[in-house]
Amino acid sequence: MAKNLMSLSGITYRYPGDREAVINGLDLAIPEGAAMGLIAPNGSGKTTLFHLMMGLLKPQAGVMTAFGRKVAGEKGFREVRRRVGLLFQDADDQLFSPTVLEDVAFGPMNLGMGRHEARKKAREVLSELGLSGYEDRITFRLSGGEKRMVSLATVLAMEPDLLLLDEPTTGLDHDTWKRLVAVLQASKVARLVISHDFEFLEQVTGSLHSLEGGKIVMDRGLHLHQHAHVHQHGANPHHH
Ligand SMILES: Nc1ncnc2c1ncn2[C@@H]1O[C@H](COP(=O)(O)OP(=O)(O)OP(=O)(O)O)[C@@H](O)[C@H]1O
């Protein structure tokens, strides 16, 4: 049986001041090699779930394990953040260095890589994402789509064991969308992808999950290629 990269059991989170828990007794297992899509309505708690998995929010109840260990306290989450790459829903939460190269090299340097090697790694990843020539661009002046791809570069440069992608296709033009699909299809890194873009999920994930009443609803045996009705219901308003 495949080992789990991460597993969540009975995780509950209620925002301060809210009456109801947005995540409510949630169970989720992410096995090695997983490529899971998470498609659920606005406000159902998808981003909250990612923030809980990264330790950016602390659950009121539940147990989380990552890479074979129970995650407890800040020390545990530091290890999680080293090995799990979160692409934030808003690229402005991700990017903070003046130039693109510095931003992409920051993660590897933070993991202990020397400056020269980190910059080399950053150039490689930028090239893989079709971003060669962006090295010296001023990060905050990039377009929305460019910021999203540079954000992905900052995540991939850290060679994560698990990718958590929060609506990665927002703002991407058709060619960039296709490039992102190709990059993810060529990558073996396990992933959990939040998206409202059904076509994208179909390309880069192998199973679909939803979030209802604060719990993960497993794919109910419905596999992506049998999901024609989702198209008809217009779950994805985008056309590529
Ligand atoms: N900091 C916060 N304080 C209070 N409530 C919050 C906070 N952040 C999110 N919420 C609420 O928690 C619920 C879930 O939000 P979340 O962003 O996790 O949803 P989502 O499924 O990612 O939505 P979307 O598809 O719109 O991105 C929403 O009702 C939201 O208003």
PDBQT file of the ligand as one rigid body, heavy atoms in Angstrom, charges set to zero:
ROOT
HETATM    1  N1  LIG A 301      -9.476  35.534   7.908  1.00  0.00    +0.000 N 
HETATM    2  C1  LIG A 301     -10.755  35.154   7.910  1.00  0.00    +0.000 A 
HETATM    3  N2  LIG A 301     -11.574  35.505   8.917  1.00  0.00    +0.000 NA
HETATM    4  C2  LIG A 301     -12.846  35.115   8.936  1.00  0.00    +0.000 A 
HETATM    5  N3  LIG A 301     -13.426  34.356   7.995  1.00  0.00    +0.000 NA
HETATM    6  C3  LIG A 301     -12.662  33.985   6.961  1.00  0.00    +0.000 A 
HETATM    7  C4  LIG A 301     -11.288  34.358   6.870  1.00  0.00    +0.000 A 
HETATM    8  N4  LIG A 301     -10.781  33.822   5.730  1.00  0.00    +0.000 NA
HETATM    9  C5  LIG A 301     -11.795  33.159   5.154  1.00  0.00    +0.000 A 
HETATM   10  N5  LIG A 301     -12.917  33.234   5.894  1.00  0.00    +0.000 N 
HETATM   11  C6  LIG A 301     -14.216  32.624   5.589  1.00  0.00    +0.000 C 
HETATM   12  O1  LIG A 301     -14.089  31.211   5.561  1.00  0.00    +0.000 OA
HETATM   13  C7  LIG A 301     -14.865  30.680   4.479  1.00  0.00    +0.000 C 
HETATM   14  C8  LIG A 301     -13.970  29.827   3.584  1.00  0.00    +0.000 C 
HETATM   15  O2  LIG A 301     -13.022  30.640   2.909  1.00  0.00    +0.000 OA
HETATM   16  P1  LIG A 301     -11.938  30.021   1.948  1.00  0.00    +0.000 P 
HETATM   17  O3  LIG A 301     -11.112  31.144   1.399  1.00  0.00    +0.000 OA
HETATM   18  O4  LIG A 301     -11.243  28.913   2.630  1.00  0.00    +0.000 OA
HETATM   19  O5  LIG A 301     -12.860  29.417   0.775  1.00  0.00    +0.000 OA
HETATM   20  P2  LIG A 301     -12.506  28.861  -0.655  1.00  0.00    +0.000 P 
HETATM   21  O6  LIG A 301     -13.214  27.564  -0.805  1.00  0.00    +0.000 OA
HETATM   22  O7  LIG A 301     -11.026  28.856  -0.856  1.00  0.00    +0.000 OA
HETATM   23  O8  LIG A 301     -13.194  29.953  -1.598  1.00  0.00    +0.000 OA
HETATM   24  P3  LIG A 301     -12.847  30.504  -3.092  1.00  0.00    +0.000 P 
HETATM   25  O9  LIG A 301     -13.236  29.419  -4.046  1.00  0.00    +0.000 OA
HETATM   26  O10 LIG A 301     -13.747  31.694  -3.194  1.00  0.00    +0.000 OA
HETATM   27  O11 LIG A 301     -11.394  30.861  -3.102  1.00  0.00    +0.000 OA
HETATM   28  C9  LIG A 301     -15.492  31.871   3.763  1.00  0.00    +0.000 C 
HETATM   29  O12 LIG A 301     -16.818  31.991   4.210  1.00  0.00    +0.000 OA
HETATM   30  C10 LIG A 301     -14.669  33.042   4.218  1.00  0.00    +0.000 C 
HETATM   31  O13 LIG A 301     -15.431  34.220   4.284  1.00  0.00    +0.000 OA
ENDROOT
TORSDOF 0
